Amino acid sequence: MTIVVKKAVIHHIEKKRNETPNLRLRDKTHPHSVELDKFVTEVVNNSTVNRGSSICKIFTQDNTFAQSYVNYFIENYEETEETEETEETEETEETEETEETEETFISFSKELVASLSQHMVTSVFTTGGNIPILHYTKDGFEFIMVAVVTPESGVTINESTGVVESITHISKEAIRFALNVNVNGLIDHYSLYADGTVVDDEVLEGIASYAFWTQKSKETKLSDYFQNFLPVYKRIDDTKSTQNAHSAIKKYLEAKIINEDVRSDTYNRIVRVLYDKADKHEIVYLDEDILTIIDSFEVQFPDSFDDSVPNFSQFCEEQDLPYQGSFSPNRETVEKYVKFKNLKLGHSIKFSGDTKEFKTKARIKRNKHAPSTLFIDLTDDDERALLGEFGETLLIPDSDS
């Protein structure tokens, strides 16, 4: 996955909670350097967790990435092409094109930072940081990235020029959020509206996501104003997000965990977390709530894991598996994955699930001088799920069987 930096500039937004943003804007692009290449690589590679994806909702809304990109690189670019004077020499044209491209990129980046700051005002709890605007290519695709990187990250940036002077390592925790837009996909989407064409929802639903964002865990406010900054076509769909995450997790476990019992136990533990989060209406953060479960099982059973399988985010990228890194799990969807739920000890035990399957597996034995007994045939997975939830106290000793 080769990353080639085309242009970059690092602005700064100074903002504390409940305060108005103060912008520190640069007038020149960042000079190419080893430090810049490392900075871009670190930011891009650490922007693969807690991610969401979408397409642009509209291209004419003020203070949005979509409008700015169209104005600077599609509409105005086409007008410039039409008015170019053909009698200029190749050398002159090349020089002017380079100057114009740099000036256009700087103006575009300044407008993005101004728009971003407007969205920050609506979210009083947000804070600022370094704002890299990066134009790069990766594996043949062209991207524009807008990120907020905490000043305390492992990079030293000159306050006057915005130039990276030194860099050690930028952790994923240092990236407060990042928006990656595959501009090839954005341009293809925008071209559908040529000549005033009206595009219906069925066509839009079929467009593959080309805008991807990531955010520092537990900062849900960032996700809100960041989705407005794009703006997203649809807010995160919890049902679809739950289905995509479950599918990606299950396929990853099948590839990563060799031992069937360990795989089943890991899966059941993950599903239980999803259900508990859905029941409490809490957000799931895959990086913190789910992937840590897989890591803990790998520590306990290292021989049951395939080391040749990459980490979750890389696996999903290679397998083209969509998922949201943070979402509110849909309870009805999660209930389809849970083997035992709503179990209430005391006056009653509430069962939910497939009625037909329950009828084929459950039997009641009436006792003359004692309460009736319910027997249920369990699969190995069912037994492990129950014992994992309540412990071996459920087992009837052999002598009493």
C-alpha positions in Angstrom: 0.0 0.0 0.0 2.2 2.8 -1.3 1.3 6.4 -0.2 2.5 9.2 -2.4 2.1 12.8 -1.1 1.1 15.3 -3.8 0.3 18.4 -1.6 0.0 19.1 2.1 -0.6 21.9 4.4 -1.0 21.9 8.2 -3.3 24.6 9.6 -4.2 25.0 13.3 -7.5 25.5 15.1 -7.1 26.8 18.7 -10.2 26.0 20.7 -11.0 25.0 24.2 -14.4 23.7 25.4 -17.2 26.2 25.3 -14.9 28.8 23.5 -14.9 30.2 20.0 -12.3 28.7 17.6 -9.2 30.8 16.7 -7.7 29.9 13.3 -4.0 29.9 12.4 -3.9 29.5 8.6 -0.8 28.9 6.4 -0.2 30.7 3.1 2.1 28.0 1.5 2.0 24.3 1.1 4.3 22.1 3.1 7.6 21.5 1.3 8.3 17.8 0.5 10.5 16.2 3.0 11.2 12.9 4.8 9.4 14.2 7.9 6.3 15.1 5.9 6.2 11.7 4.2 6.4 10.0 7.6 3.8 12.3 9.1 1.3 11.5 6.3 2.0 7.8 6.4 1.5 7.8 10.2 -1.8 9.7 10.0 -3.2 7.7 7.1 -2.3 4.3 8.6 -3.7 5.2 12.1 -7.0 6.3 10.6 -8.4 2.8 10.0 -10.2 2.2 13.3 -13.6 3.5 14.6 -14.4 4.4 11.0 -17.7 5.2 9.3 -18.4 5.6 5.6 -20.9 7.3 3.4 -21.3 9.4 0.2 -22.1 13.1 0.0 -25.7 14.1 0.7 -25.6 17.3 -1.4 -23.0 19.4 -3.2 -24.4 22.9 -2.8 -24.6 23.2 1.0 -22.5 26.0 2.6 -19.6 25.1 4.9 -19.2 21.5 3.7 -16.4 19.6 2.2 -18.6 18.6 -0.8 -19.4 22.1 -1.8 -15.8 23.3 -1.4 -14.3 20.4 -3.5 -16.8 20.9 -6.3 -16.2 24.7 -6.4 -12.4 24.5 -6.5 -11.7 21.3 -8.4 -14.7 20.6 -10.7 -16.7 23.6 -11.6 -14.0 26.2 -11.5 -11.5 23.8 -13.0 -13.7 23.2 -16.0 -14.3 26.9 -16.5 -10.5 27.5 -16.4 -9.9 24.9 -19.0 -12.4 26.5 -21.4 -10.8 30.0 -21.1 -7.2 28.9 -21.5 -5.3 30.7 -24.2 -3.7 28.2 -26.6 -1.0 30.5 -27.9 1.1 30.3 -24.7 4.2 28.2 -24.8 4.3 24.8 -23.1 6.8 26.0 -20.5 4.7 29.1 -19.6 1.5 26.9 -19.3 3.3 24.4 -17.1 4.6 27.1 -14.8 1.2 28.9 -14.5 -0.5 25.6 -13.9 1.8 24.7 -11.0 1.3 28.2 -9.4 -2.4 28.1 -9.9 -2.7 24.5 -8.5 -0.7 25.5 -5.4 -2.8 28.7 -4.9 -6.0 26.8 -5.5 -5.1 24.0 -3.0 -4.2 26.6 -0.3 -7.5 28.5 -0.8 -9.4 25.2 -0.8 -7.7 24.1 2.5 -8.4 27.5 4.2 -12.1 27.3 3.3 -12.2 23.7 4.7 -10.7 24.8 8.0 -13.1 27.8 8.2 -16.1 25.5 7.5 -14.8 23.0 10.1 -14.6 25.7 12.7 -18.2 26.7 12.0 -19.3 23.1 12.8 -17.1 23.2 15.9 -19.0 26.2 17.2 -22.2 24.1 17.2 -20.5 21.5 19.4 -19.3 23.3 22.5 -17.4 20.3 23.9 -15.0 20.0 21.0 -11.4 21.2 21.2 -9.0 22.1 18.4 -5.6 20.9 17.3 -3.3 20.7 14.2 -5.4 20.4 11.0 -3.5 18.6 8.2 -5.1 18.9 4.8 -3.5 16.2 2.7 -3.7 15.4 -1.0 -2.2 11.9 -1.7 -2.5 8.8 -3.7 -2.8 5.3 -2.4 -2.8 2.1 -4.5 -3.7 4.1 -7.6 -6.6 6.1 -5.9 -6.6 9.8 -5.2 -7.6 11.0 -1.7 -8.1 14.2 0.2 -7.8 13.9 4.0 -8.9 16.4 6.6 -7.8 15.5 10.2 -7.6 16.9 13.7 -4.3 15.8 15.4 -3.7 16.7 19.1 -0.8 19.0 19.7 0.5 16.5 22.3 1.1 13.9 19.6 4.7 12.7 18.8 5.3 15.4 16.2 6.9 18.9 16.4 5.3 21.4 14.1 6.6 24.9 13.7 3.9 27.3 15.0 4.8 30.0 12.4 5.1 28.0 9.3 3.2 24.8 10.0 6.2 22.7 8.9 6.9 19.3 10.5 10.3 19.6 12.1 10.5 16.2 13.8 8.4 13.2 14.3 8.6 10.0 16.4 5.3 8.2 16.3 1.7 9.3 16.0 -0.6 6.9 17.8 -4.2 6.4 16.8 -5.3 8.1 20.1 -3.6 11.3 18.8 -6.0 11.5 15.8 -9.1 13.1 17.1 -10.8 12.5 13.8 -10.0 12.2 10.2 -12.0 12.3 7.0 -10.6 10.5 3.9 -12.4 11.1 0.6 -11.7 9.1 -2.4 -12.1 11.9 -4.9 -12.4 9.5 -7.9 -15.6 8.3 -6.3 -16.8 11.8 -5.4 -16.3 12.9 -9.0 -18.2 9.9 -10.4 -21.1 10.7 -8.0 -21.2 14.4 -9.0 -21.1 13.5 -12.7 -24.5 11.9 -12.3 -26.0 15.3 -11.9 -24.7 16.6 -15.3 -27.1 18.7 -17.3 -29.5 19.0 -14.4 -30.2 15.3 -14.2 -32.4 14.3 -11.2 -30.9 11.3 -9.4 -33.4 9.1 -7.5 -32.8 7.4 -4.2 -32.5 3.9 -5.8 -29.5 5.1 -7.8 -27.9 6.8 -4.8 -28.4 3.7 -2.6 -26.2 1.8 -5.2 -23.2 4.1 -5.0 -20.3 2.7 -3.1 -19.1 4.7 -0.2 -16.2 7.0 -1.0 -15.9 9.1 2.2 -14.5 7.4 5.3 -14.0 8.9 8.7 -12.5 7.9 11.9 -12.6 9.4 15.4 -11.0 9.1 18.8 -13.1 6.7 20.8 -15.8 7.9 23.2 -16.0 11.3 21.5 -19.5 11.0 20.0 -19.8 14.8 19.5 -17.1 14.7 16.9 -19.0 12.1 14.9 -22.1 14.4 14.9 -20.4 17.6 13.6 -18.1 15.6 11.3 -21.0 14.0 9.5 -22.4 17.5 9.0 -19.1 18.7 7.7 -19.1 16.2 4.8 -22.3 16.1 4.8 -23.2 12.4 4.8 -26.0 11.1 2.6 -27.6 9.3 5.5 -26.8 9.3 9.2 -25.3 6.1 10.5 -27.9 3.3 10.1 -27.7 1.3 13.3 -29.4 -1.8 11.9 -27.0 -1.9 8.9 -24.0 -1.0 11.0 -24.9 -3.9 13.4 -25.2 -6.3 10.5 -22.0 -5.2 8.9 -20.0 -5.3 12.1 -21.4 -8.8 13.0 -20.6 -10.1 9.5 -17.1 -8.7 9.6 -16.4 -10.0 13.1 -17.7 -13.5 12.3 -15.6 -13.8 9.1 -12.5 -12.5 10.9 -13.0 -15.1 13.7 -13.4 -17.9 11.2 -10.1 -16.9 9.6 -8.2 -16.0 12.7 -9.1 -18.7 15.2 -8.3 -22.2 14.3 -9.8 -24.0 17.3 -13.6 -24.3 16.9 -14.4 -24.2 20.7 -12.2 -21.1 21.3 -13.8 -19.5 18.3 -17.3 -20.2 19.6 -16.5 -19.0 23.1 -15.0 -15.8 21.6 -18.0 -15.2 19.4 -20.5 -15.8 22.3 -18.6 -13.3 24.5 -18.7 -10.7 21.7 -22.4 -11.2 21.0 -23.1 -10.8 24.7 -21.3 -7.4 24.8 -23.3 -6.3 21.7 -26.6 -7.3 23.4 -25.7 -5.6 26.7 -24.8 -2.4 24.9 -28.0 -2.6 22.8 -30.1 -3.2 26.0 -28.5 -0.1 27.7 -28.7 2.0 24.5 -24.9 2.5 24.6 -22.4 3.0 21.7 -20.1 0.1 20.8 -16.5 1.0 20.0 -15.1 -2.0 18.1 -11.5 -1.1 19.0 -12.1 -1.0 22.7 -15.2 -3.1 23.4 -14.8 -6.0 20.8 -11.3 -6.3 19.6 -10.0 -6.4 23.2 -12.1 -9.6 23.7 -10.3 -11.3 20.8 -7.0 -10.1 22.1 -7.7 -11.6 25.6 -8.6 -15.0 24.1 -5.4 -14.9 22.0 -3.4 -14.4 25.2 -5.2 -17.3 26.8 -5.0 -19.7 23.8 -2.1 -18.5 21.6 -1.9 -21.9 19.8 -5.6 -21.5 18.6 -4.8 -18.3 16.6 -3.4 -18.1 13.1 -0.5 -15.6 13.1 -0.6 -15.2 9.3 -4.0 -13.5 9.5 -3.6 -9.7 9.8 -5.3 -7.5 12.4 -9.0 -6.9 12.1 -8.9 -3.5 10.2 -6.4 -4.8 7.7 -8.3 -8.0 7.2 -11.5 -6.1 6.5 -9.7 -3.8 4.1 -8.2 -6.7 2.2 -11.6 -8.6 2.2 -13.5 -5.5 1.3 -15.8 -5.9 4.3 -17.6 -2.7 5.3 -18.1 -1.8 9.0 -18.6 1.2 11.3 -16.0 1.4 14.0 -18.5 2.9 16.4 -22.3 2.6 16.4 -25.4 2.0 18.6 -26.2 -1.7 18.1 -29.8 -2.4 17.0 -31.4 -4.6 19.7 -33.7 -6.5 17.3 -30.8 -7.3 15.1 -28.5 -8.4 17.9 -31.2 -10.6 19.4 -31.0 -12.8 16.3 -27.4 -13.6 17.2 -27.9 -14.2 21.0 -28.6 -17.8 22.0 -29.9 -17.0 25.5 -31.4 -13.6 26.4 -33.9 -12.1 28.8 -33.3 -14.8 31.3 -34.8 -13.7 34.6 -34.2 -15.7 37.7 -36.9 -15.5 40.3 -40.6 -15.6 39.4 -40.1 -16.4 35.8 -37.6 -17.2 33.0 -38.4 -15.4 29.8 -37.4 -17.2 26.6 -37.2 -15.5 23.2 -36.2 -16.9 19.9 -37.4 -19.4 17.3 -40.7 -20.9 18.6 -40.6 -23.9 16.2 -37.1 -24.8 17.3 -38.1 -24.5 21.0 -41.0 -26.9 20.4 -38.7 -29.5 19.0 -36.1 -29.2 21.7 -38.1 -28.6 24.9 -40.0 -31.2 27.0 -41.8 -30.8 30.4 -41.8 -33.6 33.0 -44.6 -33.5 35.5 -43.6 -34.6 39.0 -46.3 -35.8 41.5 -44.8 -34.2 44.7 -42.6 -31.5 43.2 -42.6 -28.7 40.6 -42.6 -29.7 37.0 -39.2 -29.9 35.3 -38.3 -28.4 31.9 -35.8 -30.3 29.8 -34.2 -28.7 26.7 -31.9 -30.4 24.3 -28.8 -28.3 23.9 -26.2 -28.2 21.1 -22.6 -27.9 22.2 -22.7 -24.2 21.4 -25.9 -23.7 23.5 -24.3 -25.5 26.5 -21.1 -23.4 26.3 -23.2 -20.2 26.0 -25.2 -21.1 29.1 -22.2 -22.2 31.2 -20.3 -19.2 30.1 -23.1 -17.0 31.4 -24.0 -18.7 34.6 -21.2 -21.1 35.4 -21.1 -24.9 36.0 -23.6 -24.6 39.0 -26.2 -25.4 36.3 -24.9 -28.9 35.8 -26.8 -31.7 37.5 -24.4 -34.1 39.3 -24.1 -37.5 37.6 -25.5 -39.3 40.6 -28.8 -37.2 40.4 -29.3 -37.6 36.7 
